[in-house]
Amino acid sequence: MIGILGGMGPEATVELMRRVIERTPARDDQDHVHLLVDNNPQVPSRIAALIEESGPSPLDELVRMARRLEHAGAHCLAMPCNTAHYYLHTLGQQVTVPFLDMIQLTTERVVQLQPKRVGLLASTAVLKLGLYAQALASAQVSLLVPESQDSVMELIRAVKRGEVGGETPGRFLNTVQALEQSGCDVLLVACTELSLLAPHLKTSMHVIDALDCLTDAIVQAGQGRLSEGSR
């Protein structure tokens, strides 16, 4: 059983579940991964806590979620929110079951490609905290971000409002194309809200979606095939 700390945001959590089902080589119901999902939209804002310093820390609520999932029988835990991984080390100390580290899993996939320039699409919190910059520091990878981070945040807010159609995909594509024109050979989608827009992508860059990396690890863990080094 894989426990999911969800609700950050709700649609990203549902998208994770959909991808897990889609990628599981199942022939019948019993072949699918057993997921226990706490889709909790009341987790305090990570942006307000970490960047604006105007809101409460989400850590206490995340700890409560992790412990609930562990007590309910989860064998390992996953969290489909890049920004919340800032708290992962502390969270891991509060439970006895392992976490699937989406930042680590995604970084490993990026490094395998040996890219020169990676275009990073992430929340302002992920950028300012340097979550991927630190993880990729030893890989001699140049990270490029869009000129207007405000436009990226507006895309994230649009998805949170449920605006995944209309003009949103087009604005997302414009942002991606600007990174491509800057010479990036890999695009890293490091916000699970933006993962909902990734299917609309048309680019020559190799696309790595952090939500895909977590999905694959959940499928492997659910089938007992995940190596200890990936936890």
Backbone hydrogen bonds, N-H to C=O, Kabsch-Sander energy under -0.5 kcal/mol:
donor,donor_aa,acceptor,acceptor_aa,energy
2,I,34,H,-2.8
3,G,1,M,-0.5
3,G,76,C,-2.9
4,I,36,L,-2.8
5,L,3,G,-0.5
5,L,78,A,-2.9
6,G,4,I,-1.2
6,G,38,D,-2.0
7,G,9,G,-0.5
8,M,9,G,-0.8
13,T,9,G,-1.7
14,V,10,P,-2.2
15,E,11,E,-2.4
16,L,12,A,-2.1
17,M,13,T,-2.1
18,R,14,V,-2.4
19,R,15,E,-2.5
20,V,16,L,-2.4
21,I,17,M,-2.2
22,E,18,R,-2.5
23,R,19,R,-2.3
24,T,20,V,-0.9
24,T,21,I,-0.6
26,A,24,T,-2.5
31,D,28,D,-1.8
32,H,29,D,-1.9
35,L,33,V,-0.8
36,L,2,I,-2.7
37,V,35,L,-0.5
38,D,4,I,-2.7
39,N,37,V,-0.8
40,N,6,G,-1.2
40,N,38,D,-1.7
43,V,40,N,-1.1
49,A,45,S,-1.6
50,L,46,R,-2.7
51,I,47,I,-2.3
52,E,47,I,-2.1
53,E,48,A,-0.6
54,S,48,A,-2.3
55,G,48,A,-1.0
62,L,58,P,-2.4
63,V,59,L,-2.7
64,R,60,D,-2.1
65,M,61,E,-2.3
66,A,62,L,-2.7
67,R,63,V,-2.6
68,R,64,R,-2.3
69,L,65,M,-2.5
70,E,66,A,-2.4
71,H,67,R,-2.9
72,A,68,R,-1.6
73,G,70,E,-1.6
74,A,69,L,-2.4
75,H,1,M,-3.1
76,C,1,M,-1.0
77,L,98,P,-2.4
78,A,3,G,-2.3
79,M,100,L,-0.5
81,C,79,M,-2.3
85,H,81,C,-0.5
85,H,82,N,-1.4
86,Y,83,T,-2.0
87,Y,84,A,-1.9
88,L,85,H,-1.3
91,L,87,Y,-2.7
92,G,88,L,-2.9
93,Q,89,H,-0.9
93,Q,90,T,-0.6
94,Q,91,L,-1.9
95,V,92,G,-0.6
99,F,231,R,-0.5
100,L,77,L,-3.0
101,D,99,F,-0.7
101,D,230,S,-0.5
102,M,100,L,-0.9
105,L,101,D,-2.7
106,T,102,M,-2.4
107,T,103,I,-2.5
108,E,104,Q,-2.5
109,R,105,L,-1.4
110,V,106,T,-2.1
111,V,107,T,-2.7
112,Q,108,E,-1.6
113,L,109,R,-0.8
113,L,110,V,-1.2
114,Q,110,V,-0.5
114,Q,111,V,-1.4
118,V,142,S,-3.2
119,G,117,R,-0.5
119,G,186,V,-3.0
120,L,118,V,-0.6
120,L,144,L,-3.4
121,L,119,G,-0.6
121,L,188,L,-2.6
122,A,120,L,-0.6
127,L,123,S,-1.9
128,K,124,T,-2.9
129,L,125,A,-2.5
130,G,126,V,-0.8
130,G,127,L,-0.5
131,L,126,V,-1.5
134,Q,130,G,-2.8
135,A,131,L,-1.2
136,L,132,Y,-2.1
137,A,134,Q,-1.0
139,A,136,L,-1.7
140,Q,137,A,-0.7
141,V,136,L,-0.7
142,S,116,K,-2.1
143,L,141,V,-0.5
144,L,118,V,-3.1
144,L,142,S,-0.5
149,Q,147,E,-0.7
152,V,148,S,-1.0
153,M,149,Q,-2.4
154,E,150,D,-2.0
155,L,151,S,-1.6
156,I,152,V,-2.1
157,R,153,M,-2.5
158,A,154,E,-2.2
159,V,155,L,-2.1
160,K,156,I,-2.1
161,R,157,R,-1.6
162,G,159,V,-1.8
163,E,158,A,-3.0
164,V,162,G,-1.4
168,T,165,G,-1.6
171,R,167,E,-2.1
172,F,168,T,-2.3
173,L,169,P,-2.4
174,N,170,G,-2.0
175,T,171,R,-1.7
176,V,172,F,-2.1
177,Q,173,L,-2.7
178,A,174,N,-1.7
179,L,175,T,-1.3
180,E,176,V,-2.1
181,Q,177,Q,-2.3
182,S,178,A,-0.8
183,G,180,E,-1.6
184,C,179,L,-1.5
185,D,117,R,-2.2
186,V,117,R,-1.4
187,L,206,H,-2.9
188,L,119,G,-3.4
188,L,186,V,-0.5
189,V,187,L,-0.7
189,V,208,I,-2.7
190,A,121,L,-2.9
190,A,188,L,-1.0
195,S,191,C,-1.2
196,L,193,E,-1.3
197,L,194,L,-1.3
198,A,194,L,-1.0
200,H,197,L,-2.1
201,L,198,A,-2.3
206,H,185,D,-1.9
207,V,205,M,-0.5
208,I,187,L,-3.1
208,I,206,H,-0.5
209,D,207,V,-0.5
210,A,189,V,-2.6
210,A,208,I,-0.6
212,D,209,D,-0.8
213,C,209,D,-1.8
214,L,210,A,-2.1
215,T,211,L,-2.3
216,D,212,D,-2.7
217,A,213,C,-1.7
218,I,214,L,-2.3
219,V,215,T,-2.4
220,Q,216,D,-2.3
221,A,217,A,-2.8
222,G,218,I,-2.9
223,Q,219,V,-1.2
224,G,221,A,-1.5
225,R,220,Q,-3.7
226,L,220,Q,-0.6
230,S,227,S,-1.5
231,R,228,E,-1.6
